[in-house]
Amino acid sequence: MSKRAKKNEQASADGGDNGTEPAAKKGKKTKEPEAPVLYEDPPDKLTSKDGRAANMKITSWNVDGLRAWVKKKGLDWVRQEAPDVLCLQETKCAEKALPAEITSMPEYPHKYWAGSEDKEGYSGVAMLCKTEPIKVTYGIGKEEHDKEGRVITAEFPSFFLVTSYVPNAGRGLVRLDYRKTWDVDFRAYLSDLDKRKPLVLCGDLNVAHQEIDLKNPKGNRKNAGFTPEEREGFSQLLADGFTDSFRELYPEQTNAYTFWTYMMNSRSKNVGWRLDYFVLSAALVPGLLVKVHVSSEMGCSVPFQASYSAALANSPTH
């Protein structure tokens, strides 16, 4: 979720605070503002819980406009991290308008793009791979969803990789009914894949699942990304046998967010939402390593974004 999709949350990002301080009562001192509680990146893990070494790193990043992200040197960070697969969401860029800096990257000879058919500069996902997948498909097989360019699926020898930019319920929840339909159809698509091979789903899923996943749950219960319907949709996905990888490894970790509104200095105060995920089939959980990059990105060219990196140890197949 980004600037365009978050207007409905901006007024409540601080739990209803409009960014101004209330007038102090006569004779009483004003309360000092609380220091922000920041999140520190966990140390890198080189082996999984069952002792296997990682052999693949996947990075996912909602770039909120690919062309602007490239201009702001986002690719420098990518080259430093050097993931085996780079998944991007909200690219907002037709394939004909892609910047040469990314289309010509020799590190990733296999590049795949999906965009909106009806609205140029809307939605969009990408997947860049060092190794060629067995097969790549676009969408989930339903025209009403696929025309917005929200899903790319790559088949590798032992698993499927799905990257997605899940639709936002919208300002005033005008797309909440559509979002509910999407959740049902997308869950069915993932479950069908899982019957063939285990899968990794990464991307901006546009939901903060539990209260621990956003700074101010009380003030956002009726806002897109934290409605009961959206949260239940994610709960149903987990109930179908999938795992939220970050919560699997860090079940009680607070203040770990991946989106901050542009208003009220939310990024510097770490008033955010965890909207970006790696969701795994049960068969892949034992070989999981994950790191969420947040604090290290404070000085990044896109400081309001964050990036997950997951590494898969030699994973079993079904």
N, C-alpha and C positions, 0 to 999 in steps of 0.2 A: 504494500500500500504506500502511496506517495502523495506529494503535494496535491495533485489533481484529485485524488480519491479521498483525501482526508479533510476537506473543508468542513465536513459535518462534525469532525472530532475536535477541530481547533479550539472552539469555544469551551470545550470541557476537558482539554488535555491536562489541565492541572486540577481536575476534580471540580470544575466550576469557577475557578479563579480566572478573572479576566485580565490579569497582569498588573492590576493596580493594588496598592496597599490600602486597607481600610483606615479611615481616620482614627487616630489614637484618642482614647477617652481622656478627658481633661484630668491632669494630675497623675496619669499613669504613663510609664515608659512603654514605647512600642517594643514588640517582641522581635528579637533578632531573627532573621531568616535562618532556617536550618541549612547546614552545609549539605551539598549534594552527596548522595551515596552512589559512588561509581562502581562499576563492575570491572574486575581484573581478569584478564584472559587466564584460563587455566594453563598449567604447563603442558608442553607438547607431550603426547603419549606415543611411544614408539612400538608398543606391543598391545594387543587386545587383552581382554580379561582372561582369555584362555591361552595366552602366551604366544600367539601367532604374530609375526611381523607384518606390518602394513605393506601392501603392494599396489595400492591405487588411491589417489587423492582426488576428490571431487569438490569443487568450489562452486557455491551458488551465491548470486548477488543480484538484488533488484537495483538496477542502475538508474532508474527514473530518467530515461532518455539516453540512448547509446551515444549519440553524437556529442552531446555535452559532456558525458562521462569520459569519452576518449580525449576531448580537448583538455579536460582537467587532469589528464595523466593517469586515469584509472588503470591503464594497461601496464604502467610501471609496477603497480602492486601485484598484478597478475604475474608478471615475469619474475618477480621476487618470490612469490609463492610457488609458481610453476606446477599448478595442478595438472593431473592427467586429463581431466575433463573440466571445462569451464561452462557453467550454466548461467545464463543471464535472463532476467525478467524485466518487463516493462521497457522494452527497447525503444518503442515509439518511432520506429524507423523502417520504411519499406526497404526491401532488399536492394532495389536500384539506387537507393540513397545511402547505402552503408559506407562509412569512411574507409579509405584505403588502408589506414593504419591497422585496422582489425581484419579486413578481408585478405590482406597480404601476409598475415603473421605466419612465418614458416614453422613456428613451434606447434601450430595446430593446423595440419594439412586437411583435416576433415571438419568442415563447418556447415552448420544447419540453421536455417532461419525460418521463423513463422511470424506472420503479421496479420493484422486485421484486413479483411477483404473489403469492408465498407468504409472504414475510417482510417485514412492514412495518418500516421503519427499517433496511433492509439494502440495500447496493449503491446503484444509482441514478446516472443521468447527466442532464445538462441542457445545452441549447444556447440561447443568447440572441443574437438577430440584429438589427442595425439595418435591414438590407434583407431583405425576404422571399425565402426560397429558392424555387426552382421547385417543389421537391417535398421532403418530409421523410418518412423511413421509420424504423421502430423494429426493432431486432434484426437478425439475419442470416439469417432464414428457417428456423431450426431451433428447435423448441419447447424442447428440453432446455437450450438456451442463452438463448433469448429471455425465458423466464419470470423471469430474474433482473434484467432491466432494465439491460443493460450497454452498449448501443450505440444511438446516434442517427446517422443519415446525412442530410445536407442536400445537395441538388443545386443548384449555382449554374451560371450560364451556361457557365463555362469549366472547372469542376472539381467534384468531390465533396468534401465535408468530412465526415469520420467522427470522432466522439469516442467513446472507449471506456474502460471500467474493466474491465480484463482480470482474470479470476478468479485468486485467489491459490492456490498449491498447498497451503496450509494447514499448521497445526502438525503436525509429524510427517509431512509430505508426504502427508496422507490424501487430498488431491484432486489429486495429481500426475497420475494417469492421466486424470482428467477434464480437467485443464489441457492435457495433450498432445492430447486430442481437440479441445478448443477451438482450440488453435493451428492444427491442420490445417484445421478448418472455417472459422475466421476468415480464414486466409490465402486459402482458395479464394474466400470472399466478396469480399475486397479485390481479388483478381486479376480476378474477373468485372467489378467496377466499373471497374477500370483499362482494360479492353478498350473501355469506352464513353467514358470521360473520365479524365484524370489525377485523382489524389486526394491529399488531405491527411488523414493519420491523426494525431490528437492524443489524449493522455490518459495515464493511469496504466497502463502496459503490464506492470507487475509483474515486470520482469526487469532485472537489471544485466547487460548483454550481455558486456562484457569485464572483465578484472581492473582496468582503469583506471576502471571505472564504480562501484567501491565501495572503501571505505577498507581493508577487511581481507578480501581474497578468500580467503586461505588458511583462515581460520577459518569460512568460510561456504559451503564447497563442497557441503555436504549440507543447506543451509537453503533454504527457499522463496525464490525470486527469483534464485538463483544455482546451481541444479542444472544439470548438463550437458544434461538434457532441455529445460529452459526456454531455456537459452542457444542450444541448437541450433534450437529453434523460431523464435527471432528471427533467427538466421543464415539459416534457410530463407526467411524473409520478405524479407530483403535480397537473397538469391540470386534471388528472383523478380522483381527489378528495382526494388525500393524502396530508399530512402536514409534513413539516420539523419541528419537535418539538422544536429544539433549536431556530430556527428563529422565531417560533411562540411566544416564551417567551422572546427572546432577539433579536428583529429585527435589532438593530443597533450595537450590540456588536462586536467590532473589536478584533483582536489579539487572538481569541479563536481557537486554532489549535489542531489537533490530530496526526499529523505526521510532523517530521523534518528529513531532510536528515542527514546522518552521517558526511557529509563534512562541512567544513568552520564554525565549531562551531554553526551550525544552531539552535541547541536546546537551548544553553545558550543565544543566541541572539533572540530567539523566531521568527525565520524566518521559518514559517511553512505553513501547509495546513490543512484545516478541511475536512477530508475524511470519517469520521465515523459519523453515523447518527442513530437517532431514527425517523422513518417515521410512521405516524399514520393515520388510517382511520378517517374520519371526526367525527364519533360517539364517538371516544375515546378522542378527543382533550379537551373537558371540564374537564375531570378527570385527566389531565396530570400534573405531577410534573417531572422536569428534572434537573439534575445537571451534568455538564461536569467537570470532575476532570483533571486539567492540572497542575496548579501551585503546588498543593499538591504532585504531582508526581515527582518534580524536583530531589528529593533524592531517588527516587524509584530504585529498582534493574533493572528496564527497563525504564530508564528516558526518552527515546525517544518515548515512547508510552503514550497513555492516555486512559482513561476509562470513558464512559458515564454510568450514572445510571438514569433510569427513573422509577418513581413510578406511578402506576395506581390506582386512586381512584375507588370505586365501579362503574364499567363501565356498561353502558346499552348494551343490545344486540339488534340486528336488529329485 
